[in-house]
Amino acid sequence: MSRKLFVLSLDGTPYTLIKQAIAQGRLPLLRKLFQEGSLAQMDSVIPTISSVAWATFATGVNPAKHNIFGFIDLDAQMRFVIPNATYLKAIPLWQRLHDQGLRSIWINLPIAYPPAPINGIMISGFLGTRLEESVHPRRLLPLLREVRYVIDPDPARAHSDPKGFLAELFATVEARRHLTFYLLESEPWDFFMLHIMETDRLHHFYWEAKDDPHNPYHQEFWRLYSEIDYFIAELVDRLPQECEFLVLSDHGFCHIQSEVELNLLLREREFLKFRNGPPQDFSELAPQTRAYGLSPGRLYVRDRQYERTRSELISVLTDLKDPQTNRPVIAQAYRREAIYAGPQLPYAADIIAMPHNGYDLKARLSATQLFTRSHLQGMHTFDDAFLFLRGHALDLQKKPRLLDLAVTIYALMGLPETVEFEGRNLLAEAV
C-alpha cells in the first residue's frame, strides 16, 4: 500500500536565502520544521529555466529524453512557440500515478498545461492563460472563481505598477492557500503538489529590496515570506498523520549585473544575418547565417563546418567579458552531448551556455546593446535550489539534483522502482 505524499514547491527560492532568513530571525516556523528533517542545497538544470526544471522534476529524465529545452522554441517555419506538456516525450509523474490507480492533485505546476484527464485534479500553471482551459475537472471552476484564484499575476504590471503587482502576489498566494485547504479536506488523494510561483515573481522584480532596509519594498519582500512561513506551518498541522512532506525549489536567484544579448553578439561577429531589416522571428534568417540563439544561452549551428563552427562559438562565448568589470560572462559553454543523452538530442541546442551569476543571457532580436539592464532585478542560478524532507535523512554523499526527485518521490510513496528514472534515490535510509 502506497503512502501519502504532499509536495510543496517554492519557485526560485534559494537555499542561501532560507539560511540567511533563518539566521536573521525570520521564518521561525520553517526553522522549527527544518529541525524535523533534512535541508540541503540542490543543483537545478541546464539551462536554468522553470519549464525545463519542472519537466525534469516531473519525468525524472534529462531534456534529451523529455524534450523540453527552453521556455521558447521554434516550429518548422522557424517561428516562436511555447512548449507545454503536449511536447513531453517521457511519462510525467501525474500519468504514472494515474496508471497505478492512485489519485493525485496538482496545483499550478508550470509544465502541467494543458491539464491531463487524470484520476484526480489538475490546475495548470502559468503556461495556461485562461482559467477555463486550465482546470480538470471543470466542476472546480465555480470554486476557483469564489476564492478569486488566478493562474499568474501579469508580470507586465511589475513595471507599470510595482505596488499593485506586489499586492497581487499576496492575493494570489492567499487564493492558493484557500484552495489547498479546501481540496485537502474535501477530496481524496494519494499525492498532492502545490506550486507557489509568486516567490519567483518576487525575486525577478523586487530582489534589490531583499537586503536594503531603505528600499520601499523591503518590508513587503519579507512579509510575503512571512505569509508563506505561516502557511507552511498551518499546512503541516492539517496534513493527515503519516503523510510524507517534501518542500523544494527548482533553482536559486541572484542580482542581475547585466543582461547580455547573445543574438546581437552573433550579429556583431557575423554568425547571424537576416534578410530584411529588424526581424520579427527566425523565419527571416539569411542564407549566410551560421548560428542563432534562443534564450537562455542556447545556440544553434546552421553550417556545414559544424564542429569548426561550434568550436568558434565556444571561443567567442568564453572570451566574452563585461566591459565595466572585465569579468568573464560565461562560466561554461557545453556541447549538447556533454550534458544530455537520449532520443531527442537532435532537437537540443548545439551549444548551451551557462553564465556566471549576475549575467542574464537573453536572445532578443531587436537588441541594440550587448550589455544592458531592464526592469528585471533578479535572475536564476543553477547551484542554489533547496530541498527539505521531513522525517528522513538525505543521502548527501553527492549533491542532490532536481533530476533525483522523481525516483525519491517513488521511494517516499513506497512505489515499485522503475528503470526509466535517471536520478538517484536521495533517501539515506531504507524506506
VENTATA-V123074 format. One record per residue. SS is DSSP state (a for helix, b for strand, c for the rest). PSI is psi in whole degrees, 0 to 359 (999 if undefined). Layout:
ss=SS psi=PSI
ss=SS psi=PSI
This chain:
ss=c psi=131
ss=c psi=157
ss=c psi=151
ss=c psi=148
ss=b psi=131
ss=b psi=127
ss=b psi=127
ss=b psi=125
ss=b psi=133
ss=b psi=99
ss=c psi=127
ss=c psi=19
ss=c psi=118
ss=c psi=147
ss=a psi=317
ss=a psi=328
ss=a psi=316
ss=a psi=315
ss=a psi=319
ss=a psi=314
ss=a psi=317
ss=a psi=320
ss=a psi=331
ss=c psi=3
ss=c psi=9
ss=c psi=169
ss=c psi=53
ss=a psi=329
ss=a psi=323
ss=a psi=320
ss=a psi=317
ss=a psi=317
ss=a psi=319
ss=a psi=341
ss=c psi=349
ss=c psi=11
ss=b psi=211
ss=b psi=132
ss=b psi=132
ss=b psi=152
ss=b psi=147
ss=b psi=146
ss=b psi=149
ss=c psi=227
ss=c psi=167
ss=c psi=123
ss=c psi=157
ss=c psi=85
ss=c psi=148
ss=a psi=319
ss=a psi=319
ss=a psi=319
ss=a psi=311
ss=a psi=335
ss=a psi=320
ss=a psi=315
ss=a psi=313
ss=a psi=334
ss=a psi=337
ss=c psi=20
ss=c psi=167
ss=c psi=165
ss=a psi=330
ss=a psi=353
ss=a psi=322
ss=a psi=341
ss=c psi=14
ss=c psi=115
ss=c psi=349
ss=c psi=176
ss=c psi=327
ss=c psi=142
ss=b psi=187
ss=b psi=144
ss=c psi=188
ss=c psi=337
ss=c psi=9
ss=c psi=32
ss=c psi=155
ss=b psi=137
ss=b psi=158
ss=c psi=108
ss=c psi=143
ss=c psi=197
ss=a psi=337
ss=a psi=344
ss=a psi=346
ss=c psi=132
ss=c psi=3
ss=c psi=155
ss=c psi=123
ss=c psi=162
ss=a psi=321
ss=a psi=327
ss=a psi=322
ss=a psi=316
ss=a psi=318
ss=a psi=314
ss=a psi=337
ss=c psi=11
ss=c psi=17
ss=c psi=151
ss=c psi=126
ss=b psi=154
ss=b psi=127
ss=b psi=119
ss=b psi=112
ss=c psi=13
ss=c psi=125
ss=c psi=316
ss=c psi=347
ss=c psi=60
ss=c psi=136
ss=c psi=158
ss=c psi=137
ss=c psi=144
ss=c psi=64
ss=c psi=168
ss=c psi=93
ss=b psi=216
ss=b psi=137
ss=b psi=123
ss=b psi=114
ss=c psi=159
ss=c psi=204
ss=c psi=350
ss=c psi=339
ss=c psi=138
ss=c psi=334
ss=c psi=128
ss=a psi=321
ss=a psi=335
ss=a psi=6
ss=c psi=16
ss=b psi=130
ss=b psi=127
ss=c psi=159
ss=a psi=346
ss=a psi=345
ss=a psi=350
ss=a psi=314
ss=a psi=322
ss=a psi=316
ss=a psi=320
ss=a psi=324
ss=a psi=320
ss=c psi=6
ss=c psi=44
ss=c psi=136
ss=c psi=150
ss=c psi=312
ss=c psi=127
ss=c psi=149
ss=c psi=112
ss=c psi=335
ss=c psi=333
ss=a psi=337
ss=a psi=331
ss=a psi=316
ss=a psi=330
ss=c psi=72
ss=a psi=325
ss=a psi=318
ss=a psi=322
ss=a psi=321
ss=a psi=319
ss=a psi=324
ss=a psi=323
ss=a psi=315
ss=a psi=315
ss=a psi=323
ss=a psi=317
ss=a psi=319
ss=a psi=320
ss=a psi=319
ss=a psi=323
ss=a psi=310
ss=a psi=315
ss=a psi=316
ss=a psi=313
ss=a psi=326
ss=a psi=311
ss=a psi=325
ss=a psi=323
ss=a psi=344
ss=a psi=347
ss=c psi=140
ss=c psi=146
ss=c psi=152
ss=c psi=327
ss=b psi=136
ss=b psi=126
ss=b psi=127
ss=b psi=129
ss=b psi=126
ss=b psi=108
ss=c psi=343
ss=a psi=336
ss=a psi=319
ss=a psi=315
ss=a psi=318
ss=a psi=316
ss=a psi=322
ss=a psi=320
ss=a psi=347
ss=a psi=20
ss=a psi=324
ss=a psi=343
ss=a psi=343
ss=c psi=312
ss=c psi=8
ss=c psi=100
ss=c psi=340
ss=c psi=349
ss=c psi=136
ss=c psi=344
ss=c psi=10
ss=a psi=309
ss=a psi=321
ss=a psi=325
ss=a psi=308
ss=a psi=337
ss=a psi=325
ss=a psi=319
ss=a psi=325
ss=a psi=320
ss=a psi=318
ss=a psi=323
ss=a psi=310
ss=a psi=322
ss=a psi=316
ss=a psi=318
ss=a psi=318
ss=a psi=321
ss=a psi=313
ss=a psi=320
ss=a psi=332
ss=a psi=351
ss=c psi=149
ss=c psi=153
ss=c psi=147
ss=c psi=11
ss=c psi=130
ss=b psi=150
ss=b psi=125
ss=b psi=136
ss=b psi=139
ss=b psi=166
ss=c psi=164
ss=c psi=344
ss=c psi=173
ss=b psi=195
ss=b psi=154
ss=b psi=172
ss=b psi=143
ss=c psi=120
ss=c psi=316
ss=b psi=148
ss=b psi=141
ss=b psi=122
ss=b psi=98
ss=a psi=326
ss=a psi=327
ss=a psi=321
ss=a psi=316
ss=a psi=325
ss=a psi=318
ss=a psi=327
ss=c psi=7
ss=c psi=29
ss=c psi=333
ss=c psi=128
ss=c psi=148
ss=b psi=156
ss=c psi=312
ss=c psi=116
ss=c psi=200
ss=c psi=121
ss=c psi=155
ss=c psi=326
ss=c psi=186
ss=a psi=3
ss=a psi=347
ss=a psi=18
ss=b psi=139
ss=c psi=152
ss=c psi=335
ss=c psi=355
ss=c psi=131
ss=c psi=335
ss=b psi=154
ss=b psi=167
ss=b psi=149
ss=b psi=148
ss=c psi=146
ss=c psi=112
ss=c psi=24
ss=b psi=122
ss=b psi=135
ss=b psi=131
ss=b psi=133
ss=c psi=70
ss=c psi=137
ss=c psi=330
ss=c psi=65
ss=a psi=303
ss=a psi=323
ss=a psi=317
ss=a psi=320
ss=a psi=316
ss=a psi=319
ss=a psi=316
ss=a psi=318
ss=a psi=321
ss=a psi=317
ss=a psi=317
ss=a psi=312
ss=a psi=338
ss=a psi=349
ss=c psi=128
ss=b psi=152
ss=c psi=120
ss=c psi=339
ss=c psi=325
ss=c psi=348
ss=c psi=16
ss=c psi=143
ss=b psi=144
ss=c psi=319
ss=b psi=124
ss=b psi=321
ss=b psi=136
ss=b psi=113
ss=b psi=136
ss=b psi=142
ss=a psi=322
ss=a psi=347
ss=a psi=338
ss=a psi=346
ss=c psi=155
ss=c psi=130
ss=c psi=175
ss=c psi=342
ss=c psi=6
ss=a psi=322
ss=a psi=342
ss=a psi=355
ss=c psi=159
ss=c psi=150
ss=c psi=330
ss=b psi=136
ss=b psi=117
ss=b psi=132
ss=b psi=120
ss=b psi=160
ss=c psi=150
ss=c psi=132
ss=c psi=344
ss=b psi=107
ss=b psi=110
ss=b psi=126
ss=b psi=170
ss=c psi=37
ss=c psi=144
ss=c psi=343
ss=c psi=5
ss=c psi=141
ss=c psi=351
ss=c psi=136
ss=c psi=316
ss=b psi=125
ss=b psi=173
ss=c psi=142
ss=c psi=199
ss=c psi=354
ss=c psi=139
ss=c psi=332
ss=b psi=154
ss=b psi=161
ss=b psi=148
ss=b psi=151
ss=c psi=320
ss=c psi=15
ss=c psi=29
ss=b psi=172
ss=b psi=160
ss=b psi=130
ss=b psi=137
ss=b psi=120
ss=b psi=136
ss=c psi=9
ss=c psi=153
ss=c psi=144
ss=b psi=143
ss=c psi=106
ss=c psi=24
ss=c psi=327
ss=c psi=153
ss=c psi=131
ss=b psi=150
ss=b psi=153
ss=a psi=328
ss=a psi=338
ss=a psi=354
ss=a psi=322
ss=a psi=312
ss=a psi=327
ss=a psi=322
ss=a psi=317
ss=a psi=316
ss=a psi=318
ss=a psi=324
ss=a psi=355
ss=c psi=29
ss=c psi=154
ss=c psi=141
ss=c psi=152
ss=c psi=138
ss=c psi=352
ss=c psi=332
ss=c psi=140
ss=c psi=341
ss=c psi=181
ss=c psi=150
ss=c psi=121
ss=c psi=357
ss=b psi=129
ss=c psi=335
ss=c psi=159
ss=c psi=142
ss=c psi=999
